Amino acid sequence: MAKFHALTVTAIDKTTRDAVVVTLAADPADQAHFDFRHGQYLTFRRAFGGQELRRSYSICSAPGDGPMQVGIKRVDGGAFSGFANTELRVGDRLEAMAPAGSFTTEIAPEMARNYLCFAAGSGITPILSIMRTVLAREPQSTVTLVYANRSMNTIMFREEVEDLKNRHMGRMTVIHILGRDAQDIDLFTGRITAEKCAALFRYWIDLPRMDLSLICGPEPLREVITDALLSAGMARENIRYELFAAGQQGRLPRDRARLAEVGGAQAARLTLTLDGATRVISMAPGQTLLEAALENAIDVPYACTAGVCSTCRCRVISGEVEMAANHALEDYEVRQGFALSCQSRPLTAEIEVEYDH
């Protein structure tokens, strides 16, 4: 069951005109559920017009360093982000699931590593948590941040990033790329492109010294940066990313013919295990695992429903599924049988999955 706990809003601070930092406190009895790792997110739920809406927002604070905070940027038509930016008040209660997400790193205080971080817009939120943690707990490590925004006045956490750099002089470098505002150096103006990345690696960033690259932003930008890193010689296993929006929602499955022949043309039987209880349900043609579970009143975990957040991750025990989109699972997780239930449709008439992993 997707367990939600009530969190109390203890502070709300504007970081830009259309973004807020919300400080949250768990009840004493729930505190253990909200021990988080740097780079993780919270999934919130709230009813709008009688319809439940779930949204995930990254934690921007560092574990053990002050209260838990999330950054929420208002987006056009965004019900939850609009509510958080205009109606949410100190003292309100928000329902949230325990922290989740694998966009994180292992901290080793004795290590001296060089981290290269790319963030675009609100993608700075988990990156900020990671940078704060690395700089505090790996005293010999360094961080280089390339931060892309439309203009100077849209930069989320601008003061926090500058303060972090000033407190760790010599260990943190910040490069701002602004799409609209002209800067003294032409390279730092405009969109991030493959050519701009190549120039950054040639003149400003010593890529061979970088041990790990972390990227958070929209998918097209992530693909540009990843390809540039690979072309410049960084190993794929040293590149990690988190998406805050799905650029390819609704992408067709890779195996279209087989999906139409097997999964899309007949019903399937789904055996689902959640919290130690097993249910057997029927799936209608074309349904995802998540849709079938919710239709049968099985409260499986989910959030974005776009294949981005991995909240709905399950393990396929038997049978086969095809994911229409996967922006969250690593290749090794897919090889181990994990799937995103919001994107998975059956390729076989019998499917067995479990969420207790």
Beta strands, then each sheet from edge to edge (+ up, - down):
strand 1: 4-16
strand 2: 19-26
strand 3: 41-48
strand 4: 51-58
strand 5: 68-73
strand 6: 93-97
strand 7: 114-120
strand 8: 142-149
strand 9: 172-178
strand 10: 212-216
strand 11: 239-242
strand 12: 268-274
strand 13: 277-283
strand 14: 313-318
strand 15: 321-323
strand 16: 338-340
strand 17: 344-346
strand 18: 350-354
sheet 1: 4+ 3- 6+ 1- 2+ 5-
sheet 2: 9+ 8+ 7+ 10+ 11+
sheet 3: 13+ 12- 18- 14+ 16-
sheet 4: 15+ 17-
end
